[in-house]
């Protein structure tokens, strides 16, 4: 190992480290935001009802229906 060797750290990594040092609650805020938008319980019976009620789309949507 050379005398003046220093481990490389990217600008993005240093930015994230300084951001986490300035705002220690950042990870909890991110988890709360994720839970607000994405972490939802799925109602399987309602999902099955939605799938069964779906109307099939015709191959070309703008074509008039011929009888």
N, C-alpha and C positions, 0 to 999 in steps of 0.2 A: 504494500500500500504506500503510495507516495506521501511525502511529508505534508503537502498542502491539499490533500484530497478531501473533497466535501461531497456528501451525498446530494444527488440532484433532486430538486423539489420544484415542480412546475408552478407556474403563476396561479393556475386554478387551485392547486392544493394549498398554496399559501393564502389565497383569498378565502377559501373555505375555512381554513384554520383560524384566520383573524376574525372572520364573521362569527364563528362559533365561540371565540374568546370574548367578543363584544356582546353577544346575545346568547347566554348559556341556556335559555329556554327554547332555542330555535327548533330542536328536534321534537320537543313535546308539541310545539305549535304546528309543525308539519304533520305529526301524527293526528292531531285534532282536526286539521283540515282534510286529511285523507279520510278520516272516519266520517266527517260531515258529508263528503261527496261519494265515496266509493264503498266503504265498509257497511253494507246493508244486508239485512237478512232477506232471503228470497222466499216468497210464498209459492211453493211448488204447485199447489192446486190452482191458484190464480194464473200462474204461468202456463199450465196445461190448458186452462180454459181459453187463454189468449191464442195459443197455438191452434186449438181446434176451431176457433171462430175465424181464423184467417181465411181470406178469400184469395184464391190463386190468381196470379197476375197473368194476363195473356202475353205471348211471346213478344209482340211488338205493341207497345202501349198506345201509340197514336193511330193505330189502324182501326177503322170502324169495324164493328162486328158484322160479319155476314151470316145470314140465316140459312 
